[in-house]
């Protein structure tokens, strides 16, 4: 059965779980962890991706991110590829470090945001990395440490979470800690990480109640949310997919896109393949990568092969391309084709 496409949208909240291949370690020591956090901070800053919770374990990690100026898939590709290369060099190893496909769950912010923050931050305690909650307060490789005021990582939006608990920081931290303590007693939360229907229903108890009254609800393993939220997300995702297919059916393929970009910058196709660092060439390639991934639904890998550049370069170029397009107010279409694209058969 083919894998389902990831779901993303500007401002979407994602719980991301990354595991080592064959459950092997992805962090051997603090140097590994510090390297990962340095990369995470740089990439989240570049892409303006807010981070609300995180925890580095031994053979896996958790992140709670909101989509910023770059798709979450782009952010994760840059992060995991860069770290894996560094890890392999340092430990003189070869091959894959992570499972081929990390888990990405698009989450309904209300009522799940704070539940996920607590769940993610309690992972080191549940795994025995720290022995008690007091130890979690001083464990530097988990976002709980920052929320308790022990450090201020540039990539974590501490204020956003504390504001849910109070306007004054000391009081907010006290109430947040009480909230976390209650989570310890609750134990593991399969409703936050288990089957899609269970998550969509709001947990095991809610699912049982649904069975009792013979009600039905759409579920999807890629989404954590209540029924109407799941329905809305799936509908938007399908419409976006249909729109991309419709664009291709109308003949707007990669070759057409190249011509559109070259016309904007007054360049020839050979200029895109020279690898030149002139500002206009770099900008043209960036816009091409952005519109290719955003509008045509192409992968960074497929674009990189056409332009003869690395896939990581294509991903970074797409991020730059978005900024360029927004700064100039450029539209992909020279005339309004919104009606054509809206009428998806």
HELIX and SHEET records of a PDB file:
HELIX    1   1 UNK A   21  UNK A   23  5                                   3    
HELIX    2   2 UNK A   30  UNK A   46  1                                  17    
HELIX    3   3 UNK A   72  UNK A   91  1                                  20    
HELIX    4   4 UNK A  109  UNK A  121  1                                  13    
HELIX    5   5 UNK A  123  UNK A  126  1                                   4    
HELIX    6   6 UNK A  133  UNK A  136  1                                   4    
HELIX    7   7 UNK A  143  UNK A  147  1                                   5    
HELIX    8   8 UNK A  158  UNK A  162  1                                   5    
HELIX    9   9 UNK A  169  UNK A  186  1                                  18    
HELIX   10  10 UNK A  190  UNK A  193  1                                   4    
HELIX   11  11 UNK A  196  UNK A  201  1                                   6    
HELIX   12  12 UNK A  204  UNK A  212  1                                   9    
HELIX   13  13 UNK A  227  UNK A  249  1                                  23    
HELIX   14  14 UNK A  254  UNK A  265  1                                  12    
HELIX   15  15 UNK A  269  UNK A  273  1                                   5    
HELIX   16  16 UNK A  279  UNK A  294  1                                  16    
HELIX   17  17 UNK A  300  UNK A  307  1                                   8    
HELIX   18  18 UNK A  311  UNK A  328  1                                  18    
HELIX   19  19 UNK A  338  UNK A  342  1                                   5    
SHEET    1   A 5 UNK A  51  UNK A  56  0                                        
SHEET    2   A 5 UNK A  60  UNK A  66 -1                                        
SHEET    3   A 5 UNK A  13  UNK A  19 -1                                        
SHEET    4   A 5 UNK A 103  UNK A 107 -1                                        
SHEET    5   A 5 UNK A 223  UNK A 224  1                                        
END                                                                             
